[in-house]
C-alpha cells in the first residue's frame, strides 16, 4: 500500500496488519457487523476486501472515504458538544453507507463452507486464542483442536479467512508487539524477543530483518529519534491527533466536497446565469426600442 491508500475488510474475516517502515501511520475505523445487520440481516455471511491502488486511489469513492474519516477525527479534536456529536454521526453514516454500496457490488459467500464456518464463531475462537497466547508456543494442532477440524482443513480455512497462513499471522502478531516494545521501552532486545514468543534472539533477528530490512537495535534507534508523542493501548501504539503533521494530513483530505454541496453550488451558478441572461435580455430590449 502507498500513502493515502485505503482497505476495507469484512469484520467477520480476521486480518493481521504489519507496517514495514518506521513511523507508518494508519487511520483505523472498526465498524462491527452488527451495525450493518440492522439494515442487511445477511451481512454476517459476506466476505470482501476492497482496496485502493494507483488506478482508483483518487476516484470519488475513496476520496469521499478519506474525507469523511478525516472529518470524524478532526471533529473529535474539537471536543464534545451536541453539534459535534450530530456532525460526527452524519460523517459516520455517510462513510458507512458509501462503504456498503461498494461492498454490495463485490461481496461473496463461500458456497462450500460448513455451517459452523458461516457463523464465524469458530474462527473467532481461533483468532482469540492466538491473540491471547502468541507470546507462548502455539502449533497449528492447537488451533485445529479449538475448531474440531483436522490440521489440513484448519490450515486451508485459516488461509481462506485471513489471506495469510497461520504461521504468518502468528509471526505478524509477535513482530507487531516487538516493534511497539522497541519504540516504547528500554527492555533488552533479547528480553523483548523472548516475551513476544520467539524461540531465541537469533530467530527474532532473522524474522525482524526479513520483514523490516533493518535490525531491532537500529529500528529502536530510529524510532527514538523520531520522538513521536504516543501512548500504548493493548500493545498498539496510538498517535495523538494533536501532532501537527497528523492534523495537516487530516486536513489534506478536506478539499473534497460531497455531491450535495456541488449540487447547491451548481444551482446557485445556474441562478446567477439566469439572472444575467434576464438582465441582458432587458438591455437588448431597451436598445431595440
VONUKOL-504008 format. One record per residue (C-alpha): residue number from 1; residue in three letters; x, y, z. Coordinates in steps of 0.1 Angstrom, whole numbers, plus 5000, padded with zeros to 4 digits. Example, Ala and Ser with C-alpha at 12.3 -4.5 7.8 and 13.67 -1.06 7.14 Angstrom:
 resi resn    u    v    w
    1  ALA 5123 4955 5078
    2  SER 5137 4989 5071
end
This chain:
 resi resn    u    v    w
    1  UNK 5000 5000 5000
    2  UNK 5011 5036 4993
    3  UNK 5003 5068 5011
    4  UNK 4965 5077 5011
    5  UNK 4956 5041 5002
    6  UNK 4926 5026 5019
    7  UNK 4915 4990 5026
    8  UNK 4881 4977 5037
    9  UNK 4879 4942 5052
   10  UNK 4848 4924 5063
   11  UNK 4846 4925 5101
   12  UNK 4840 4887 5103
   13  UNK 4872 4880 5084
   14  UNK 4903 4881 5106
   15  UNK 4934 4901 5094
   16  UNK 4968 4910 5106
   17  UNK 4984 4942 5095
   18  UNK 5021 4949 5099
   19  UNK 5038 4982 5090
   20  UNK 5071 4975 5072
   21  UNK 5085 5010 5078
   22  UNK 5091 5032 5108
   23  UNK 5066 5060 5115
   24  UNK 5039 5045 5094
   25  UNK 5005 5060 5104
   26  UNK 4972 5044 5097
   27  UNK 4937 5057 5105
   28  UNK 4917 5027 5116
   29  UNK 4879 5026 5119
   30  UNK 4862 4995 5133
   31  UNK 4825 4990 5123
   32  UNK 4810 4958 5137
   33  UNK 4789 4936 5116
   34  UNK 4760 4942 5140
   35  UNK 4758 4978 5126
   36  UNK 4752 4966 5091
   37  UNK 4729 4938 5101
   38  UNK 4704 4964 5113
   39  UNK 4699 4971 5076
   40  UNK 4710 4938 5060
   41  UNK 4704 4907 5082
   42  UNK 4727 4886 5059
   43  UNK 4757 4909 5063
   44  UNK 4774 4885 5087
   45  UNK 4779 4859 5059
   46  UNK 4796 4883 5034
   47  UNK 4833 4882 5027
   48  UNK 4850 4910 5009
   49  UNK 4882 4930 5006
   50  UNK 4881 4964 4989
   51  UNK 4914 4983 4984
   52  UNK 4926 5013 4966
   53  UNK 4956 5014 4943
   54  UNK 4973 5037 4918
   55  UNK 4944 5034 4893
   56  UNK 4915 5042 4917
   57  UNK 4932 5060 4947
   58  UNK 4916 5093 4938
   59  UNK 4882 5081 4925
   60  UNK 4850 5096 4940
   61  UNK 4845 5067 4964
   62  UNK 4880 5066 4980
   63  UNK 4882 5104 4980
   64  UNK 4849 5106 4999
   65  UNK 4860 5078 5022
   66  UNK 4892 5097 5033
   67  UNK 4871 5129 5036
   68  UNK 4845 5115 5060
   69  UNK 4872 5096 5080
   70  UNK 4893 5128 5083
   71  UNK 4863 5149 5093
   72  UNK 4854 5124 5121
   73  UNK 4889 5127 5135
   74  UNK 4890 5165 5133
   75  UNK 4856 5168 5149
   76  UNK 4868 5147 5178
   77  UNK 4898 5171 5181
   78  UNK 4874 5200 5186
   79  UNK 4859 5184 5217
   80  UNK 4825 5172 5228
   81  UNK 4793 5192 5221
   82  UNK 4758 5184 5208
   83  UNK 4766 5199 5174
   84  UNK 4798 5180 5171
   85  UNK 4781 5147 5180
   86  UNK 4755 5153 5153
   87  UNK 4782 5161 5127
   88  UNK 4801 5130 5138
   89  UNK 4771 5108 5133
   90  UNK 4765 5124 5099
   91  UNK 4800 5116 5087
   92  UNK 4799 5081 5102
   93  UNK 4766 5073 5083
   94  UNK 4779 5089 5051
   95  UNK 4811 5068 5054
   96  UNK 4793 5035 5062
   97  UNK 4766 5040 5035
   98  UNK 4792 5047 5009
   99  UNK 4812 5016 5020
  100  UNK 4781 4994 5019
  101  UNK 4774 5004 4983
  102  UNK 4809 4992 4973
  103  UNK 4806 4961 4995
  104  UNK 4773 4952 4979
  105  UNK 4789 4951 4945
  106  UNK 4818 4927 4954
  107  UNK 4805 4906 4983
  108  UNK 4808 4869 4982
  109  UNK 4796 4839 5002
  110  UNK 4816 4807 5002
  111  UNK 4791 4780 4990
  112  UNK 4812 4751 5002
  113  UNK 4817 4764 5037
  114  UNK 4805 4743 5066
  115  UNK 4776 4758 5086
  116  UNK 4798 4765 5115
  117  UNK 4821 4785 5092
  118  UNK 4792 4807 5082
  119  UNK 4786 4819 5117
  120  UNK 4824 4826 5120
  121  UNK 4822 4818 5157
  122  UNK 4847 4790 5154
  123  UNK 4872 4812 5136
  124  UNK 4867 4840 5162
  125  UNK 4877 4815 5189
  126  UNK 4908 4805 5169
  127  UNK 4919 4842 5165
  128  UNK 4911 4850 5201
  129  UNK 4933 4821 5213
  130  UNK 4962 4833 5191
  131  UNK 4958 4869 5202
  132  UNK 4958 4860 5238
  133  UNK 4986 4834 5236
  134  UNK 5010 4844 5208
  135  UNK 5037 4851 5234
  136  UNK 5037 4813 5241
  137  UNK 5045 4784 5218
  138  UNK 5015 4777 5196
  139  UNK 5012 4749 5170
  140  UNK 4986 4746 5142
  141  UNK 4974 4714 5160
  142  UNK 4964 4736 5190
  143  UNK 4942 4757 5167
  144  UNK 4927 4727 5149
  145  UNK 4915 4713 5183
  146  UNK 4897 4745 5190
  147  UNK 4877 4742 5158
  148  UNK 4873 4705 5159
  149  UNK 4889 4701 5125
  150  UNK 4919 4682 5112
  151  UNK 4951 4701 5106
  152  UNK 4948 4703 5068
  153  UNK 4913 4717 5068
  154  UNK 4923 4742 5096
  155  UNK 4953 4754 5075
  156  UNK 4931 4759 5044
  157  UNK 4903 4775 5064
  158  UNK 4928 4799 5081
  159  UNK 4943 4809 5048
  160  UNK 4909 4815 5032
  161  UNK 4897 4837 5061
  162  UNK 4929 4857 5066
  163  UNK 4946 4856 5033
  164  UNK 4978 4846 5051
  165  UNK 4989 4813 5067
  166  UNK 4986 4805 5104
  167  UNK 5024 4809 5108
  168  UNK 5025 4842 5090
  169  UNK 4996 4856 5112
  170  UNK 5014 4844 5143
  171  UNK 5047 4859 5132
  172  UNK 5030 4893 5124
  173  UNK 5014 4894 5159
  174  UNK 5048 4888 5175
  175  UNK 5066 4913 5153
  176  UNK 5040 4940 5158
  177  UNK 5043 4938 5196
  178  UNK 5081 4937 5193
  179  UNK 5082 4969 5173
  180  UNK 5060 4987 5199
  181  UNK 5082 4975 5228
  182  UNK 5113 4985 5210
  183  UNK 5100 5020 5205
  184  UNK 5084 5025 5239
  185  UNK 5106 5007 5264
  186  UNK 5143 5002 5272
  187  UNK 5140 4965 5276
  188  UNK 5169 4944 5263
  189  UNK 5163 4931 5228
  190  UNK 5168 4895 5240
  191  UNK 5141 4901 5266
  192  UNK 5117 4915 5240
  193  UNK 5123 4886 5217
  194  UNK 5115 4861 5245
  195  UNK 5085 4879 5258
  196  UNK 5070 4882 5223
  197  UNK 5072 4844 5217
  198  UNK 5104 4840 5197
  199  UNK 5124 4808 5204
  200  UNK 5156 4828 5207
  201  UNK 5173 4860 5198
  202  UNK 5186 4846 5165
  203  UNK 5152 4837 5153
  204  UNK 5139 4871 5163
  205  UNK 5167 4889 5145
  206  UNK 5163 4869 5113
  207  UNK 5125 4874 5112
  208  UNK 5129 4911 5120
  209  UNK 5155 4917 5093
  210  UNK 5134 4899 5067
  211  UNK 5103 4920 5073
  212  UNK 5118 4954 5082
  213  UNK 5151 4952 5064
  214  UNK 5169 4965 5095
  215  UNK 5180 4952 5129
  216  UNK 5159 4956 5160
  217  UNK 5186 4978 5175
  218  UNK 5186 5001 5145
  219  UNK 5148 5002 5144
  220  UNK 5148 5013 5181
  221  UNK 5173 5040 5174
  222  UNK 5154 5054 5145
  223  UNK 5121 5052 5164
  224  UNK 5136 5071 5194
  225  UNK 5150 5098 5171
  226  UNK 5115 5105 5157
  227  UNK 5103 5113 5192
  228  UNK 5066 5109 5185
  229  UNK 5041 5115 5213
  230  UNK 5023 5082 5215
  231  UNK 5006 5061 5241
  232  UNK 5000 5023 5243
  233  UNK 4966 5006 5243
  234  UNK 4965 4969 5243
  235  UNK 5001 4969 5229
  236  UNK 4990 4991 5200
  237  UNK 5008 5024 5196
  238  UNK 4983 5053 5194
  239  UNK 4994 5086 5180
  240  UNK 4979 5119 5193
  241  UNK 4958 5139 5169
  242  UNK 4974 5170 5184
  243  UNK 5006 5162 5164
  244  UNK 5009 5190 5139
  245  UNK 5017 5167 5109
  246  UNK 4988 5145 5118
  247  UNK 4964 5175 5117
  248  UNK 4979 5186 5084
  249  UNK 4975 5151 5069
  250  UNK 4938 5150 5080
  251  UNK 4932 5185 5066
  252  UNK 4947 5175 5033
  253  UNK 4917 5152 5028
  254  UNK 4892 5181 5031
  255  UNK 4892 5197 4997
  256  UNK 4867 5171 4986
  257  UNK 4830 5182 4988
  258  UNK 4801 5158 4990
  259  UNK 4778 5156 4960
  260  UNK 4750 5176 4977
  261  UNK 4774 5206 4981
  262  UNK 4782 5205 4944
  263  UNK 4745 5205 4936
  264  UNK 4739 5235 4958
  265  UNK 4768 5254 4941
  266  UNK 4756 5243 4907
  267  UNK 4721 5255 4914
  268  UNK 4735 5289 4926
  269  UNK 4756 5292 4895
  270  UNK 4726 5284 4873
  271  UNK 4706 5310 4891
  272  UNK 4733 5336 4885
  273  UNK 4734 5327 4848
  274  UNK 4696 5331 4846
  275  UNK 4698 5365 4863
  276  UNK 4725 5376 4839
  277  UNK 4705 5363 4809
  278  UNK 4674 5382 4821
  279  UNK 4695 5414 4825
  280  UNK 4710 5410 4790
  281  UNK 4676 5405 4775
  282  UNK 4663 5436 4793
  283  UNK 4693 5457 4779
  284  UNK 4687 5443 4744
  285  UNK 4650 5453 4745
  286  UNK 4659 5488 4757
  287  UNK 4684 5492 4728
  288  UNK 4658 5480 4703
  289  UNK 4631 5503 4715
end
